[in-house]
């Protein structure tokens, strides 16, 4: 990457401060752009779900890995739960979705409690292992909540064989005017579910798979306790990337924890952070990090900059840390501050191998937590930062009352909010489509066929707030 006219920025820059200049390009289609990362994590799109309790869980991990990304399970989750999640995830099909299933005798109330766990909002009714119907929210309207789903389910359905090609699945669903179908094996038993849009996506995205053809997942480790023992346990249960994570990554405790993790020879990439300057990158690489996580304070739920004054504008932080990491042949994850596809593209132009996303993905069907409704009927999920009262209470649950009270005095702030689902993009895959479409287009503007070429060819200019505002579309006419 270079700055327009080879100028030197007079101050540090956020994503809003910069723009990319189009260049002569021989890339004729967005589909000619390869979004796979070269940082050893095995992703085929450069998106990582942040290790936030309100964002990353088993549904998010499954969905993101199927589309080529990676989710990081939070460090607050007990190891036995992480083991269960990883075991479950490794058994998921790389193409077909894991359906919600109900027995015919279960109730409409049971169905309504589960339908919003999936973006397609449907469940398969199964008897003796075979699909006998489909139930959706529409089927549950106007009936008693104790009605059995077998009485209201839709039996007009098609089934797809588990050897079906994505194009053939799409054509079958389009021809029969169905939006989804159960997938069955040769004996007729249910093995998955495929939507019309899912079949399309399977022709565009490649799943992030380990060397045994299973979906990939990452997990975070804190710097307290026994990081080496936890890392060893995570390695043994099949985690594909280890993320040693703390808010202030350039400290002795992080360096000690990182060395301890490296001492067990994990055999998978080790990510460490967060830092915002070259000095931190050099020290973490020397301690054993393969990838450096960059960002202090840019996140939507983060109160660090307002509470402490500590941090750095994210674009400049990523750019400097990428330069330092390259000296060692290492990589950078840009963590936080992205609110639009352009921000993701700019982080990749600065040289990041992945972009971490937190709050943006909190308002989706796949994020943990139950779907809520506001007074005006809008659907939302509760999102909260990892320094919030809620997160701190979870981490300190095993402390005695005195210690919990002491720590509560120094919470950084509330840092929580309602993340409303976008009616046009309510699922995380919808947001992935939007982001990857923007990134692919940005690469074609730069004349790049892959992310390495993109970071090498990008030309970045500096703009005023008025320049940024000029690029925003008007919501409703003049």
C-alpha positions as CSV (number, residue, x, y, z in Angstrom):
1,X,0.0,0.0,0.0
2,X,1.1,3.6,-0.6
3,X,-0.4,6.9,0.0
4,X,-1.7,9.1,-2.9
5,X,1.1,11.3,-4.3
6,X,3.4,9.6,-1.8
7,X,2.3,12.0,0.9
8,X,3.0,11.5,4.6
9,X,0.0,11.8,6.8
10,X,0.3,14.6,9.3
11,X,-1.6,12.7,12.0
12,X,-2.9,9.2,12.8
13,X,-5.9,8.1,10.7
14,X,-9.2,6.2,11.2
15,X,-11.0,4.3,8.5
16,X,-13.2,7.4,8.0
17,X,-10.1,9.5,7.3
18,X,-9.1,7.6,4.2
19,X,-10.3,6.5,0.8
20,X,-8.9,4.2,-1.9
21,X,-8.1,5.5,-5.4
22,X,-9.1,3.3,-8.4
23,X,-6.3,1.9,-10.5
24,X,-6.0,0.4,-14.0
25,X,-7.4,-3.1,-13.6
26,X,-7.4,-6.3,-15.5
27,X,-9.8,-8.0,-13.1
28,X,-13.1,-8.2,-14.9
29,X,-15.3,-9.8,-12.3
30,X,-15.6,-9.8,-8.5
31,X,-15.7,-13.6,-8.7
32,X,-12.2,-13.6,-10.0
33,X,-10.9,-12.3,-6.6
34,X,-9.6,-14.9,-4.1
35,X,-10.3,-13.8,-0.5
36,X,-8.3,-16.7,1.1
37,X,-5.9,-15.6,3.8
38,X,-2.3,-16.6,3.9
39,X,-1.8,-16.4,7.6
40,X,-2.0,-20.2,8.3
41,X,-5.5,-20.2,9.8
42,X,-7.1,-21.8,6.8
43,X,-9.8,-19.2,6.2
44,X,-11.1,-18.6,2.7
45,X,-12.6,-15.2,3.5
46,X,-10.8,-12.7,5.8
47,X,-13.4,-12.4,8.5
48,X,-13.0,-13.4,12.1
49,X,-15.8,-13.2,14.7
50,X,-14.5,-11.5,17.8
51,X,-14.3,-13.5,21.1
52,X,-17.2,-11.6,22.7
53,X,-19.7,-13.5,24.8
54,X,-22.6,-11.7,23.1
55,X,-21.3,-12.5,19.6
56,X,-19.5,-15.8,19.3
57,X,-21.0,-19.2,20.1
58,X,-21.7,-22.5,18.4
59,X,-24.2,-21.3,15.8
60,X,-22.0,-18.4,14.8
61,X,-18.9,-20.7,14.6
62,X,-20.7,-23.2,12.4
63,X,-22.2,-20.6,10.1
64,X,-19.0,-18.6,9.7
65,X,-16.7,-21.7,9.1
66,X,-19.2,-23.0,6.5
67,X,-18.7,-19.7,4.6
68,X,-15.0,-19.7,5.0
69,X,-14.5,-17.5,8.1
70,X,-13.5,-18.2,11.7
71,X,-15.1,-17.6,15.0
72,X,-13.2,-17.2,18.2
73,X,-14.9,-18.8,21.3
74,X,-14.5,-16.4,24.3
75,X,-12.1,-17.1,27.1
76,X,-14.9,-16.9,29.7
77,X,-16.5,-20.1,28.5
78,X,-15.7,-23.1,30.8
79,X,-13.4,-25.6,29.1
80,X,-15.9,-28.5,29.3
81,X,-18.4,-26.3,27.4
82,X,-15.7,-25.4,24.8
83,X,-15.0,-29.1,24.4
84,X,-18.6,-29.8,23.8
85,X,-18.9,-27.0,21.3
86,X,-15.8,-28.0,19.4
87,X,-16.9,-31.7,19.3
88,X,-20.3,-30.7,18.0
89,X,-18.9,-28.3,15.4
90,X,-16.4,-30.9,14.0
91,X,-19.4,-33.2,13.3
92,X,-21.3,-30.6,11.2
93,X,-21.6,-31.0,7.5
94,X,-19.4,-28.5,5.5
95,X,-22.3,-27.7,3.1
96,X,-25.6,-28.6,4.6
97,X,-27.0,-26.6,7.6
98,X,-27.7,-28.2,10.9
99,X,-31.5,-28.1,11.1
100,X,-33.7,-27.4,14.1
101,X,-35.7,-30.6,14.7
102,X,-39.0,-31.3,16.5
103,X,-41.0,-34.4,17.0
104,X,-44.7,-34.4,15.8
105,X,-45.9,-34.4,19.4
106,X,-44.0,-31.3,20.5
107,X,-45.9,-28.1,20.7
108,X,-46.2,-24.8,18.9
109,X,-44.7,-23.2,22.0
110,X,-41.7,-25.4,21.7
111,X,-41.3,-24.4,18.0
112,X,-41.6,-20.7,18.6
113,X,-38.8,-21.0,21.2
114,X,-36.5,-22.4,18.6
115,X,-37.3,-21.0,15.2
116,X,-35.3,-17.8,15.7
117,X,-32.1,-19.7,16.3
118,X,-31.8,-19.9,12.5
119,X,-32.0,-17.2,10.0
120,X,-34.4,-19.2,7.8
121,X,-36.8,-19.5,10.8
122,X,-37.9,-23.0,10.1
123,X,-37.7,-26.4,11.8
124,X,-37.9,-29.9,10.4
125,X,-40.5,-32.2,12.0
126,X,-38.9,-35.7,12.3
127,X,-40.4,-39.1,13.0
128,X,-38.1,-42.2,13.3
129,X,-35.2,-40.2,12.0
130,X,-37.0,-39.1,8.8
131,X,-38.5,-35.7,7.9
132,X,-42.3,-35.7,7.8
133,X,-42.9,-31.9,7.6
134,X,-41.6,-28.4,8.0
135,X,-42.9,-25.8,10.5
136,X,-42.4,-22.1,10.2
137,X,-43.5,-19.0,12.1
138,X,-46.5,-18.6,9.7
139,X,-47.7,-22.1,10.6
140,X,-47.7,-21.1,14.3
141,X,-49.9,-18.1,13.9
142,X,-53.5,-18.1,15.1
143,X,-53.3,-21.5,16.9
144,X,-53.1,-22.5,20.5
145,X,-49.6,-22.6,21.9
146,X,-50.1,-26.1,23.1
147,X,-51.1,-27.4,19.7
148,X,-48.9,-30.2,18.5
149,X,-46.6,-29.3,15.6
150,X,-47.7,-32.4,13.7
151,X,-51.2,-30.9,13.4
152,X,-50.0,-27.6,11.8
153,X,-46.8,-28.5,10.0
154,X,-46.5,-28.2,6.3
155,X,-46.2,-31.5,4.6
156,X,-45.9,-30.2,1.1
157,X,-42.1,-30.3,0.9
158,X,-39.4,-31.7,-1.3
159,X,-36.3,-33.5,-0.1
160,X,-32.8,-33.4,-1.5
161,X,-30.3,-36.3,-1.5
162,X,-27.1,-35.8,0.3
163,X,-25.1,-36.1,-2.9
164,X,-26.9,-33.3,-4.6
165,X,-24.9,-30.6,-6.3
166,X,-25.6,-27.0,-5.2
167,X,-26.7,-25.9,-8.6
168,X,-29.1,-28.9,-8.9
169,X,-30.4,-28.2,-5.4
170,X,-31.1,-24.6,-6.3
171,X,-32.9,-25.6,-9.5
172,X,-35.1,-28.1,-7.7
173,X,-36.1,-25.6,-5.1
174,X,-36.7,-22.8,-7.6
175,X,-38.8,-25.1,-9.8
176,X,-41.0,-26.3,-6.9
177,X,-41.2,-22.8,-5.4
178,X,-39.7,-23.9,-2.1
179,X,-37.2,-21.8,-0.2
180,X,-35.7,-24.8,1.7
181,X,-35.7,-28.5,1.9
182,X,-34.5,-31.3,4.2
183,X,-31.5,-33.2,3.0
184,X,-31.6,-37.0,3.4
185,X,-29.3,-39.9,3.0
186,X,-29.9,-43.1,0.9
187,X,-32.2,-44.5,3.6
188,X,-34.3,-41.3,3.9
189,X,-32.9,-40.2,7.2
190,X,-32.4,-36.5,7.8
191,X,-28.7,-35.3,7.5
192,X,-29.2,-31.6,7.0
193,X,-31.0,-28.7,5.5
194,X,-30.4,-26.6,2.4
195,X,-32.1,-23.3,1.5
196,X,-32.2,-21.8,-1.9
197,X,-29.9,-19.0,-0.9
198,X,-27.6,-21.5,0.9
199,X,-27.2,-23.5,-2.3
200,X,-26.2,-20.3,-4.1
201,X,-23.7,-19.4,-1.4
202,X,-22.2,-22.9,-1.7
203,X,-21.1,-22.0,-5.3
204,X,-19.5,-18.7,-4.1
205,X,-17.9,-19.5,-0.8
206,X,-15.5,-22.4,0.3
207,X,-15.8,-23.6,3.8
208,X,-12.8,-23.3,6.2
209,X,-11.8,-26.9,6.7
210,X,-9.1,-28.6,8.7
211,X,-6.9,-31.3,7.3
212,X,-9.6,-33.9,8.1
213,X,-12.3,-31.9,6.2
214,X,-14.0,-30.6,9.3
215,X,-15.1,-27.0,10.0
216,X,-12.5,-24.8,11.7
217,X,-12.9,-22.9,15.0
218,X,-10.6,-20.8,17.2
219,X,-10.7,-20.2,21.0
220,X,-9.3,-17.5,23.3
221,X,-7.2,-17.8,26.3
222,X,-6.7,-15.1,29.0
223,X,-3.4,-14.3,30.5
224,X,-4.3,-15.2,34.1
225,X,-4.3,-18.7,35.7
226,X,-2.4,-21.3,33.8
227,X,-2.4,-20.4,30.1
228,X,-0.2,-23.3,29.1
229,X,-2.6,-25.9,30.6
230,X,-5.6,-24.3,29.0
231,X,-3.8,-24.1,25.7
232,X,-2.9,-27.7,25.9
233,X,-6.5,-28.7,26.6
234,X,-7.7,-26.6,23.7
235,X,-5.2,-28.2,21.4
236,X,-6.2,-31.6,22.5
237,X,-9.9,-31.0,21.9
238,X,-9.3,-29.9,18.4
239,X,-9.2,-26.1,18.4
240,X,-7.6,-24.8,15.1
241,X,-6.3,-21.5,16.3
242,X,-5.3,-20.2,19.8
243,X,-5.9,-16.5,20.6
244,X,-4.1,-15.2,23.7
245,X,-6.1,-12.2,24.5
246,X,-6.1,-9.3,26.9
247,X,-7.0,-5.6,26.5
248,X,-3.4,-4.4,27.0
249,X,-1.3,-6.9,25.1
250,X,2.1,-5.2,25.5
251,X,2.7,-6.2,29.1
252,X,4.9,-8.7,31.0
253,X,2.0,-10.9,31.9
254,X,1.0,-11.3,28.2
255,X,4.6,-12.1,27.3
256,X,4.9,-14.7,30.0
257,X,1.6,-16.3,29.0
258,X,2.5,-16.3,25.3
259,X,5.8,-18.0,26.1
260,X,4.0,-20.6,28.2
261,X,1.5,-21.3,25.4
262,X,4.4,-21.6,22.8
263,X,6.2,-24.0,25.2
264,X,3.5,-26.7,24.7
265,X,4.2,-26.7,20.9
266,X,0.5,-26.2,20.0
267,X,0.9,-27.1,16.4
268,X,-1.7,-24.4,15.4
269,X,-1.4,-20.7,14.8
270,X,-1.0,-18.6,17.9
271,X,-2.6,-15.1,17.9
272,X,-1.8,-12.5,20.6
273,X,-2.8,-9.0,21.4
274,X,-4.0,-6.3,21.5
275,X,-1.3,-3.8,20.6
276,X,-1.2,-0.7,18.4
277,X,2.5,0.0,17.7
278,X,5.5,-1.6,16.2
279,X,7.3,-2.1,19.6
280,X,4.4,-4.3,20.8
281,X,4.5,-6.3,17.6
282,X,8.2,-7.0,17.9
283,X,7.9,-8.1,21.6
284,X,4.9,-10.4,21.0
285,X,6.6,-12.0,18.0
286,X,9.7,-12.6,20.0
287,X,7.5,-14.3,22.7
288,X,6.1,-16.7,20.2
289,X,3.1,-15.1,18.4
290,X,2.4,-16.0,14.7
291,X,-0.3,-13.4,14.4
292,X,-0.7,-10.0,16.2
293,X,-4.1,-8.7,17.1
294,X,-4.2,-4.9,16.6
295,X,-6.7,-2.4,18.1
296,X,-7.2,-0.6,21.4
297,X,-10.5,1.3,21.7
298,X,-12.1,1.3,18.2
299,X,-14.8,-1.2,19.0
300,X,-18.4,-0.1,19.3
301,X,-18.8,-1.6,22.7
302,X,-15.3,-0.4,24.0
303,X,-15.0,2.4,26.5
304,X,-11.2,2.3,26.9
305,X,-10.5,5.5,25.1
306,X,-13.1,7.5,26.9
307,X,-12.1,6.0,30.3
308,X,-8.4,6.1,29.9
309,X,-7.4,8.2,26.9
310,X,-5.4,5.1,25.7
311,X,-5.6,3.7,22.2
312,X,-4.8,4.8,18.6
313,X,-6.8,5.5,15.4
314,X,-7.2,2.1,13.9
315,X,-6.1,2.6,10.3
316,X,-2.7,3.9,11.4
317,X,-2.4,1.3,14.1
318,X,-2.9,-1.5,11.5
319,X,-0.6,0.0,9.0
320,X,2.3,0.4,11.4
321,X,1.8,-3.0,13.0
322,X,1.6,-4.7,9.6
323,X,4.9,-3.2,8.6
324,X,6.5,-4.4,11.8
325,X,5.0,-7.9,11.5
326,X,6.3,-8.3,7.9
327,X,9.8,-7.9,9.2
328,X,9.3,-11.2,11.0
329,X,7.2,-12.9,8.3
330,X,4.2,-12.6,10.6
331,X,0.6,-11.3,10.1
332,X,-1.9,-8.9,11.7
333,X,-5.6,-9.2,12.5
334,X,-7.3,-5.8,12.5
335,X,-9.6,-5.9,15.6
336,X,-12.4,-3.4,15.8
337,X,-13.7,-0.2,14.4
338,X,-15.4,-1.6,11.3
339,X,-18.9,-0.5,10.6
340,X,-19.2,-0.7,6.8
341,X,-17.7,-3.0,4.1
342,X,-15.4,-0.1,3.1
343,X,-13.7,-0.3,6.5
344,X,-13.0,-4.0,6.1
345,X,-11.5,-3.3,2.6
346,X,-9.4,-0.5,4.0
347,X,-8.0,-2.7,6.8
348,X,-7.1,-5.4,4.2
349,X,-5.5,-2.7,2.0
350,X,-3.4,-1.7,5.0
351,X,-2.1,-5.3,5.0
352,X,-4.2,-7.1,7.7
353,X,-4.7,-10.8,6.9
354,X,-8.1,-10.8,8.7
355,X,-10.6,-8.4,10.1
356,X,-12.2,-9.1,13.4
357,X,-15.9,-8.2,13.8
358,X,-17.8,-8.0,17.0
359,X,-20.9,-5.8,17.5
360,X,-21.7,-5.7,13.8
361,X,-22.5,-9.4,14.1
362,X,-24.2,-9.2,17.4
363,X,-27.5,-8.2,15.8
364,X,-28.0,-11.4,13.9
365,X,-30.0,-14.6,14.4
366,X,-26.8,-16.6,14.8
367,X,-25.3,-14.6,17.8
368,X,-25.9,-16.1,21.3
369,X,-28.8,-15.0,23.4
370,X,-32.5,-14.9,22.8
371,X,-34.2,-12.7,20.3
372,X,-36.0,-9.8,22.0
373,X,-38.6,-7.3,20.8
374,X,-38.7,-3.6,21.5
375,X,-41.8,-1.7,22.4
376,X,-42.3,-0.9,18.7
377,X,-41.9,-4.5,17.7
378,X,-38.3,-4.4,16.3
379,X,-36.2,-7.5,16.9
380,X,-32.9,-7.1,18.7
381,X,-30.1,-8.9,20.6
382,X,-28.4,-7.6,23.7
383,X,-24.7,-6.8,23.0
384,X,-22.1,-6.0,25.7
385,X,-18.4,-5.3,25.8
386,X,-16.0,-7.5,27.6
387,X,-15.3,-4.8,30.2
388,X,-19.0,-4.2,30.9
389,X,-20.8,-4.9,34.2
390,X,-22.4,-8.0,32.7
391,X,-19.1,-9.5,31.4
392,X,-17.2,-8.7,34.6
393,X,-19.9,-10.3,36.7
394,X,-19.6,-13.5,34.6
395,X,-15.8,-13.6,34.9
396,X,-15.9,-13.0,38.7
397,X,-18.8,-15.4,39.5
398,X,-16.5,-17.7,41.4
399,X,-15.0,-14.9,43.6
400,X,-16.4,-14.2,47.0
401,X,-18.7,-11.3,47.6
402,X,-15.9,-9.0,48.8
403,X,-13.7,-9.6,45.8
404,X,-16.7,-9.2,43.4
405,X,-17.6,-5.9,45.1
406,X,-14.0,-4.6,44.8
407,X,-13.8,-5.4,41.1
408,X,-17.2,-3.9,40.4
409,X,-15.9,-0.5,41.6
410,X,-13.5,-0.5,38.6
411,X,-15.7,-1.6,35.8
412,X,-14.8,0.4,32.7
413,X,-18.4,1.3,32.0
414,X,-21.7,-0.1,30.8
415,X,-20.7,-0.6,27.2
416,X,-23.8,-2.4,26.2
417,X,-26.7,-1.8,23.9
418,X,-29.5,-3.2,21.9
419,X,-28.3,-4.4,18.5
420,X,-31.3,-4.3,16.2
421,X,-31.5,-6.9,13.4
422,X,-31.5,-5.3,10.0
423,X,-34.8,-6.5,8.4
424,X,-33.0,-6.8,5.0
425,X,-29.9,-8.6,6.5
426,X,-31.0,-10.3,9.7
427,X,-28.6,-13.3,9.4
428,X,-24.8,-13.2,9.7
429,X,-24.5,-14.8,6.2
430,X,-26.4,-11.7,4.8
431,X,-23.8,-9.5,6.4
432,X,-21.0,-11.7,5.1
433,X,-22.5,-11.4,1.6
434,X,-22.5,-7.6,1.9
435,X,-18.9,-7.4,3.3
436,X,-17.4,-9.8,0.8
437,X,-19.2,-8.1,-2.1
438,X,-17.6,-4.8,-1.1
439,X,-14.2,-6.3,-0.5
440,X,-14.2,-8.1,-3.9
441,X,-15.3,-4.9,-5.6
442,X,-12.5,-3.0,-3.9
443,X,-10.0,-5.5,-5.1
444,X,-11.2,-5.1,-8.7
445,X,-10.8,-1.3,-8.4
446,X,-7.2,-1.9,-7.3
447,X,-6.6,-4.5,-10.0
448,X,-5.9,-7.2,-7.5
449,X,-6.7,-10.9,-7.8
450,X,-6.0,-11.8,-4.2
451,X,-5.5,-10.2,-0.8
452,X,-1.7,-10.1,-1.1
453,X,-1.9,-8.3,-4.4
454,X,-4.6,-6.0,-3.0
455,X,-2.4,-4.8,-0.1
456,X,0.4,-4.3,-2.6
457,X,-1.6,-2.3,-5.2
458,X,-3.8,-0.2,-3.0
459,X,-3.4,3.6,-3.2
460,X,-4.8,5.4,-0.2
461,X,-5.8,9.1,0.0
462,X,-6.6,11.3,3.0
463,X,-10.0,13.1,3.2
464,X,-11.8,15.6,5.4
465,X,-15.1,14.8,7.2
466,X,-16.9,16.5,4.3
467,X,-15.1,14.1,1.9
468,X,-16.4,11.1,3.9
469,X,-19.9,12.6,4.1
470,X,-19.9,13.1,0.3
471,X,-19.5,9.4,-0.2
472,X,-22.5,8.4,1.9
473,X,-25.7,7.7,0.0
474,X,-28.8,9.7,0.8
475,X,-31.5,7.7,2.6
476,X,-34.4,9.4,1.0
477,X,-34.0,11.7,-2.0
478,X,-32.8,15.3,-1.8
